[in-house]
Amino acid sequence: MADIETLRPRTLTLRKPTSEDGSAIWDLVRSCKPLDENSMYCNIVQAEHFSDTCVVAEMEGDIVGWISGHMIPNEDALFVWQVAVSPKARGLGLGRRMLEHLIGREACAEANQLNTTITKDNEASWALFRSFAKHVGGELSDEAHYKREEHFDGKHATEHMVTITLPEEDDADSADAA
C-alpha cells in the first residue's frame, strides 16, 4: 500500500506524519475527550521518530485523524497508542480506515497482531477495535493490563490490553473474496 492514500468523499488523505504536524496533532488529541493528553513535544517526537507506524488523516487541509503506534520491540506486534478522530470527520469510518492503512504499510508487514489498551468505559474505542477485528477477520481478546492501583496509584482507570490476532495474508485474501 502506498504511504499516501486519498479517500473519497470529502477528499480524505491518509499519510505519514511529519514533525511539523505535531502541533495540529496535539490540538486534535486535546479536542477528543476522553483521550489522555500528552505534551505537544511528545506528539512532535511521535510524528518524527515513529512516522512509519503513525498516520494522519487530512480533510481539506486540516488534520482530522491521528493514530500513534509502534512495533513492539522483539515481537511481531503493532501497538496502537492513540486513535483520534475530529468531530467533523466522525461517521466516515475513518478510525477503521486509518488502522487498515497502517497495517498495510511495509513497516508493519511483520505484525501478526495488533495491541492497544482501552479502559472499560471507552465505548467508542471498543466499538472501533471490535469493528476493525471483524472487518479484517481477526480474533479479539482482552485482559486487565495496566491496573488502577498497581500502575496508576488509583488516579486512572485500569487499561485492558486488547489483542487482535491478524489473519495471515492468504486468510485475508480469502475473506475479501467471500
Salt bridges, closest charged atoms under 4 A:
ASP3 OD2 - LYS16 NZ 3.36
GLU5 OE1 - HIS101 ND1 2.78
ASP21 OD2 - ARG15 NH1 2.80
ASP27 OD1 - ARG30 NH1 3.72
ASP36 OD2 - HIS156 NE2 3.27
GLU37 OE1 - ARG30 NE 3.80
GLU37 OE2 - LYS33 NZ 2.57
GLU48 OE1 - HIS49 NE2 3.82
ASP52 OD1 - LYS16 NZ 2.74
GLU58 OE1 - ARG15 NE 3.23
ASP62 OD2 - LYS88 NZ 2.94
GLU100 OE2 - ARG96 NE 3.20
GLU100 OE2 - HIS135 NE2 3.04
ASP142 OD2 - LYS120 NZ 3.38
ASP142 OD2 - HIS160 ND1 3.25
GLU159 OE2 - HIS156 NE2 3.52
